[in-house]
Amino acid sequence: MDGNGRWAKKRFMPRVFGHKQGVDALVRTVKACADRGIEYLTVFAFSSENWKRPEDEVSGLMGLVLVAVSKYLTKLASEGVRIRIVGDRSAVSEKVRAAWNEAERATAHNHRITLSVAFNYGGRWDVVQACRRAIEAGLSAEQLDEARLGQFMALSHAPDPDLFIRTGGEVRISNFLLWQVAYSELYFTDCLWPEFGAAELDAALATFARRDRRFGGVKTEEAAGQAA
């Protein structure tokens, strides 16, 4: 969800104001995904590298977590959204952890769409923590394969994403879901995240629908010819 700061800067506002508008964009997008039958949505809210940002911005983001839960939790819960938080929780305050716990508890019974919020998350961290958990579980090197390790990843509750969307004009993955996006279709847009909504989502889905997904294999018509 990239572009909050630039959206605010264009309007001569503090970056935190852009993050507030970004929360509104997230709520719009969750609803649009649910309306289109998408069952899993994962968003990158705060990376493990974002701690390097100015202290006032980081503090504002942490406060925004509390505001967002207070303002939107009941609405999201009533619309069938299940919330899961993925990432290293050790570095955030007890208040933020309590808000996350409440969001997960209040929506645990919902099944319309699962919203996984990656906070204090990094793709490399995810692989490392999965390896550590596998070792702690007693798995030997001989027992460890992709399927086994996948059970210990932070997003083991969700299927690997079909479509990866990045807003804000940057064309890189930025340490997000490195394990899970191995065969995801990538879609990059110049749209700043606070302006993202149903129309931009539909544009991404239309592009995805035109992709030829081979998962390392050959094209469908080539495979048919070889089979014949």
Steps between C-alpha positions, in 0.01 A plus 500: 500500500754755379464875450338629820783743575520634145121541489519717814805694378320597179235659722750667736387278787695288753579146387284358780195657336579294191509187714157587640364526147673173428293327767184623328633362171563166669144479628370581149722236347407229750133557420566501125693173525226337706234619254698334218528166675868531593550290812850607608661845502842569650626857543843635591430755773841538667826334399785403730699772320243773573644549850767711323241766422479823708394436858188718477379311193553160664324621814212628288470165324483315831229737621317450173478126571302574816276751322436265207400211725270724701342662192469210256504171692124478552431589137745244363377232737138556395597456133653157552867603508741287698814685610838333548818684599828364364845619603731536797286629788785532748598857406158667532336630816267301719214730392557420134527126572177518699325675209620229261384227734158660526471532121586133454268389782203707381522371143612140556157362403487678162567322170397737218852638454820464702697824529860433601679815612878474477641727773864505604538238230776415255525216252849402613391512865213268409731237349738517796225474761347207312835317505540568870150374577559188293819428695320564829231255389768235467514463122823362365667620181381186323139569601501860381358575155297785348167367625626448854671839521190667356306387806717725715478816287313797646230468234449125525130567558460638146572369150785656305376820332396485136543874448753741652405869471733788580382859487705820490702443183788302652584177315641268764381253762677665796542189716130412500386134492823380337405136553132534410520702175718250313231459232280802564414732213648845567308822435649846550302823481588869536185552706588619851346277765258758651337524154468123453150354484264278305593642158873442550430155640294411194781621272744271680259206483442558128874490437528185710223333299704549182815339638608152390593328827731206434665447842827412334341285229432563132211687343166323490500462121859373505412242763200387296718463190757293688228279646360439153 
